[in-house]
Amino acid sequence: MNREAGPATLPDTLAWALALVARGVADRRHAFHTPVLATVGLDGAPQARTVVLRGLDPTTRQLRLHTDARAGKVAELDASPRASLLFYDAGAQLQLRLGGTATLHRDDAVADAAWAASRDFSRMCYAIQPAPGQPVALPPAAPLDSEAGRPHFCAVILHLSRLESLHLAASGHRRARFDWDATGTLSATWLVP
């Protein structure tokens, strides 16, 4: 791959994009570790917030995030499970937009496995009182009991149906879209940047 021009083929572009997303899971300092999650708000308005990418299974096209089950995004995804993630890596000059349908996992094997793999520091975040987004007179103290957060823990799996990449380069920008239908069949095309 020419670093300036980026991948030359659609299959190489998809492989590059997924490799960088996988790096974002593994490397907390990588730009793709904290994408922006967009949902449809309960009032119909778009909602966006930064999240932490926790897992990727490229074979099944599933991305995993963790959240507090009391957070507004959980109610939004309950009402409308369509969601997208926006990634941007300034060093690679690459923007990715991933879209799909989210499933919520609170009291099942997916949630249990995600909870077991979480660090104590992360677990404590879900024990915050009162619930996220509630008005308070002063910021609440950080929770100290990592197990107290389990009732509020929720794993979100985004089942990827679209990936769009935009690589910026002086030699010419490259934009590509990858769509998977309900059977998992991939269609790919270049787009005008």
Buried (B, 14 or more C-beta within 10 A) or exposed (E): EEEEBBBEEBEEBBBBBBEBBBBBBEEEEBBBBEBBBBBBBEEEEEBEEEBBBBBBEBEEBBBBBBBBBBBBBBEBBEEBBBBBBBBBBEEBBBBBBBBBBBBBBBEEEBBBBBBEEBEEEBBBBBBBEEEBEEEEEEEEEEBEEBEBBBEBBBBBBBBBBBBBBBBBBEEEBBBBBBBBEEEEEEEBEEEEE
